[in-house]
């Protein structure tokens, strides 16, 4: 499942995000969703989320 629909993402879910500085390389960072930052229902590049570690990025995959 990709992270383009806000309804698919819930706090506490394990996800992989791409950080702003990693967008060119596509390097993913894994973690658990703490906050959902995107307010719209969807975003073509992924919903922006904050992980429990404090990292902020766009969700690319849902689940570990």
Number of C-alpha atoms within 10 A of each C-alpha: 9 16 24 20 16 20 10 14 22 16 14 13 16 18 24 24 31 24 18 12 10 13 13 9 8 13 12 18 17 18 20 22 25 19 17 18 14 14 10 9 11 16 15 8 13 20 26 24 26 20 24 14 11 13 17 21 23 25 28 20 19 19 13 10
